[in-house]
Amino acid sequence: MKNIAVIGAGTMGNGIAHTFAQCGYNVNLIDISQAAIDRGMATISKNLDRMVAKEKISEADKAETLGNITTYTSLKDGVSNIDLVVEAATENLDLKLKIFKDLDELCPANAILATNTSSISITQIAAVTSRPEKVIGMHFMNPVPIMKLVEIIRGYNTTDEVTNTIMEMSRNLKKIPTEVNDYPGFVANRILMPMLNESIETLYNGVAGVQEIDTVMKLGMAHPMGPLQLADFIGLDVCLSILNVMYDGFKNPKYAPCPLLVNMVAAGKLGVKSGEGFYDYSESRKAEKVAKMFA
Ligand SMILES: NC(=O)c1ccc[n+]([C@@H]2O[C@H](COP(=O)([O-])OP(=O)(O)OC[C@H]3O[C@@H](n4cnc5c(N)ncnc54)[C@H](O)[C@@H]3O)[C@@H](O)[C@H]2O)c1
């Protein structure tokens, strides 16, 4: 397995492309938006610069990594000759079903089709293809080049052989894969999202301010980042989509998204990526804020 296609050049897609390319894989990075590709490639370059500055990699490693990535705006051109697809497009069920229908038609018959979805059913995605045994969840964490975990989600029909191949490949990426079953939110988000939602509810109820809530969880629970800051970093639209998938999937009101989260997404306040969420990331302060998140 040498040739990888990554669908979506956003927050996760550019990190996934970066990680595969740095480990020597040929990566086709595909997005419907040229602007998203340009932003994604600029982010990869900036993140590699940071690694060079820290002497984790050399300038030659940076050039080789960038050289391993080819970009496409056409799905057809980008997947004709690949062994594995990792889909990291927007978290939307209808969009993912359409992409997987197309991938099934366009990819070589033996290619494995993985999705980085945070919560959508792998089994449901697999069902629109003619190869459900080769569809699997490969859930990377954000920021991908830094975070060790990959949650590997077996759909109802995913075979042992495909699961083992993806577990092994994740180890080749110097990640630690963990296998889980296919239920809404899997493990990571089933536990994380109710905590983020409760933090937003705490703010909505006027119990404390943004800084106070984050300070309590950072200093009191030794979390590296406060929950509201983490929600901004993940993307408030992504958090809302995941909560809705769990709410619909379990039919349990404990997953109902807080009205404040719903309102903020409707108002376009999506967190770091839109410049404003619970915190302000306006251009002049964005780099400084993001740097602090990683500090
Ligand atoms: N943000 C996180 O922290 C995080 C963590 C783990 C998993 N995920 C999952 O990763 C996926 C991507 O999330 P993100 O945060 O990177 O989103 P994002 O909004 O940053 O990027 C999504 C990208 O997909 C592109 N896209 C949309 N439709 C497309 C299509 N038909 N073909 C190709 N590209 C298309 C968009 O142009 C955009 O660049 C989602 O499924 C999300 O649930 C996100």
The ligand as an SDF file (V2000), in Angstrom:
LIG
                    3D

 44 48  0  0  0  0  0  0  0  0999 V2000
  -11.9820   19.0090   13.3350 N   0  0  0  0  0  0  0  0  0  0  0  0
  -11.6420   17.9980   14.1250 C   0  0  0  0  0  0  0  0  0  0  0  0
  -11.0640   18.1890   15.2090 O   0  0  0  0  0  0  0  0  0  0  0  0
  -11.9280   16.5690   13.7020 C   0  0  0  0  0  0  0  0  0  0  0  0
  -11.3230   15.5240   14.4160 C   0  0  0  0  0  0  0  0  0  0  0  0
  -11.5060   14.2160   13.9820 C   0  0  0  0  0  0  0  0  0  0  0  0
  -12.3130   13.9680   12.8770 C   0  0  0  0  0  0  0  0  0  0  0  0
  -12.9150   14.9950   12.2140 N   0  0  0  0  0  0  0  0  0  0  0  0
  -13.7320   14.6640   11.0200 C   0  0  0  0  0  0  0  0  0  0  0  0
  -12.9330   14.9230    9.8670 O   0  0  0  0  0  0  0  0  0  0  0  0
  -13.7830   15.3070    8.7750 C   0  0  0  0  0  0  0  0  0  0  0  0
  -13.3130   16.6570    8.2590 C   0  0  0  0  0  0  0  0  0  0  0  0
  -13.4320   17.6190    9.3020 O   0  0  0  0  0  0  0  0  0  0  0  0
  -12.6110   18.9870    9.2570 P   0  0  0  0  0  0  0  0  0  0  0  0
  -12.6690   19.5430   10.6270 O   0  0  0  0  0  0  0  0  0  0  0  0
  -11.3000   18.7730    8.5760 O   0  0  0  0  0  0  0  0  0  0  0  0
  -13.5830   19.8590    8.2940 O   0  0  0  0  0  0  0  0  0  0  0  0
  -13.2110   21.1860    7.4840 P   0  0  0  0  0  0  0  0  0  0  0  0
  -14.4860   21.9350    7.3570 O   0  0  0  0  0  0  0  0  0  0  0  0
  -12.0230   21.8710    8.0510 O   0  0  0  0  0  0  0  0  0  0  0  0
  -12.7630   20.6200    6.0320 O   0  0  0  0  0  0  0  0  0  0  0  0
  -13.6310   19.9160    5.1990 C   0  0  0  0  0  0  0  0  0  0  0  0
  -13.1110   20.0380    3.7700 C   0  0  0  0  0  0  0  0  0  0  0  0
  -13.8820   19.1390    2.9380 O   0  0  0  0  0  0  0  0  0  0  0  0
  -14.0020   19.7710    1.6750 C   0  0  0  0  0  0  0  0  0  0  0  0
  -15.0900   19.1180    0.9180 N   0  0  0  0  0  0  0  0  0  0  0  0
  -16.4230   19.2720    1.0740 C   0  0  0  0  0  0  0  0  0  0  0  0
  -17.0750   18.4980    0.1690 N   0  0  0  0  0  0  0  0  0  0  0  0
  -16.1330   17.8410   -0.5490 C   0  0  0  0  0  0  0  0  0  0  0  0
  -16.1660   16.9030   -1.6220 C   0  0  0  0  0  0  0  0  0  0  0  0
  -17.3240   16.4800   -2.1420 N   0  0  0  0  0  0  0  0  0  0  0  0
  -14.9960   16.4520   -2.1090 N   0  0  0  0  0  0  0  0  0  0  0  0
  -13.8130   16.8800   -1.6070 C   0  0  0  0  0  0  0  0  0  0  0  0
  -13.7160   17.7660   -0.5930 N   0  0  0  0  0  0  0  0  0  0  0  0
  -14.8560   18.2410   -0.0690 C   0  0  0  0  0  0  0  0  0  0  0  0
  -14.2650   21.2300    2.0040 C   0  0  0  0  0  0  0  0  0  0  0  0
  -13.9910   22.0680    0.8860 O   0  0  0  0  0  0  0  0  0  0  0  0
  -13.2810   21.4320    3.1650 C   0  0  0  0  0  0  0  0  0  0  0  0
  -12.0030   21.9020    2.6950 O   0  0  0  0  0  0  0  0  0  0  0  0
  -15.2170   15.3100    9.3220 C   0  0  0  0  0  0  0  0  0  0  0  0
  -15.8100   14.0750    9.0170 O   0  0  0  0  0  0  0  0  0  0  0  0
  -14.9990   15.4830   10.8180 C   0  0  0  0  0  0  0  0  0  0  0  0
  -16.0680   14.9410   11.5780 O   0  0  0  0  0  0  0  0  0  0  0  0
  -12.7330   16.2990   12.5910 C   0  0  0  0  0  0  0  0  0  0  0  0
  1  2  1  0
  2  3  2  0
  2  4  1  0
  4  5  1  0
  4 44  2  0
  5  6  2  0
  6  7  1  0
  7  8  2  0
  8  9  1  0
  8 44  1  0
  9 10  1  0
  9 42  1  0
 10 11  1  0
 11 12  1  0
 11 40  1  0
 12 13  1  0
 13 14  1  0
 14 15  2  0
 14 16  1  0
 14 17  1  0
 17 18  1  0
 18 19  2  0
 18 20  1  0
 18 21  1  0
 21 22  1  0
 22 23  1  0
 23 24  1  0
 23 38  1  0
 24 25  1  0
 25 26  1  0
 25 36  1  0
 26 27  1  0
 26 35  1  0
 27 28  2  0
 28 29  1  0
 29 30  1  0
 29 35  2  0
 30 31  1  0
 30 32  2  0
 32 33  1  0
 33 34  2  0
 34 35  1  0
 36 37  1  0
 36 38  1  0
 38 39  1  0
 40 41  1  0
 40 42  1  0
 42 43  1  0
M  CHG  2   8   1  16  -1
M  END
$$$$
